[in-house]
Amino acid sequence: MLSKQQVASYGPPRRTARERHTVSI
C-alpha cells in the first residue's frame, strides 16, 4: 500500500526532503 507521501511523489514532481526520503526507499 502506498503512503500519501509516496502517492505525492508519483503525482506532482515535487522535490522535498520528505519525498526524497520516500524516493530513496
Secondary structure as GFF3:
##gff-version 3
##sequence-region A 1 25
A	DSSP	alpha_helix	4	10	.	.	.	ID=ss1
A	DSSP	alpha_helix	17	24	.	.	.	ID=ss2
###
